[in-house]
Amino acid sequence: MHSLHTLALFSATALLGGCSQIDTGNVGVERTLGKVGTEALVPGIYFTLFKTVDEFTAKEVSFQLENLTPKSRDNLTMRDVDLDIYYKTTPAAIPALYVKYQGDVVQHKQVVKDGTSDLVVAYGRVQREAREATYNAIAQMDATTMHTRRTELAESVRTHLQKELDANDKGAFVVTAVNVRNLLTDPAIESAIRQRAETDQAIERKRKEIELAKAEAERLVVQAEGEAKANAIVSASLTDKLVRLREIEAAKDAAIAVASKPGNTVLLAAPGITPLVNTGNAK
């Protein structure tokens, strides 16, 4: 009886020892007598007493590129460029990638601090392509303006990297993000950047001054044109009769003003004759 119990315990232990578990976010790849299976195993528990199941991550993987010194479009060497690269491996593509890149498999914790023990396939290839993509992207930008175009640079690196990865393994990798963490230029370039910024600011100030002067000149022209038109209208309306009417109105206003003062007498004359004004009492 004791022997049967021992045998049952041994069998259970053997069965448990012959099982492998694939965690969520990972896939498994079977190896039987050195032959790699073509199908990716989804998360779950598998009986592997007579075969081996390697567990690969299908989660987002990140790594850093540091101390890069690429040349810019204006042929200036960058002093230090650091980036963070984020990408995923397509689960269904992992078995074929494992066959193709068997010598390029690492544990996640070997390349990322606090990483897992899950395997990462073709890590070296992705890293090399990311480095090349960074050099290509920076070669298309000027060092003097690159620091103001970090977002554009990151997207350019991502696009270049995705294109190169698809060239040999279409759809196997997805570059999810690129972060430009550090972008340092040579001290001489830094001085040139400051001088260029100062020049740009001076040009902008002058441009605004020109715009203000132009606007003021246009305002004066409009004002002068308006005054000229008004004068033309007045001149055109000054007929002989209107002039005579204005003279009579002026004489009337003057007579009323004089007559309103004590002791003054005003006699209105016929048209064309100046009014008679008595400015004092006769003795």
Secondary structure, DSSP 8 states (H G I E B T S, - for coil): -HHHHHHHHHHHHHHHHTEEEE-TTEEEEEEETTEE-SS-B-SEEEE-TTSEEEEEE-S-EEEEEEEE--B-TTS-B-SEEEEEEEEEE-GGGHHHHHHHTTTSEEEHHHHSTT--S-EEETHHHHHHHHHHHHHHHHTTS-HHHHTT-HHHHHHHHHHHHHHHHHHHSTTTEEEEEEEEEEEE--HHHHHHHHHHHHHHHHHHHHHHHHHHHHHHHHHHHHHHHHHHHHHHHHHHH--HHHHHHHHHHHHHHHHHHHHTSTT-EEE---TTS--EEE-S---
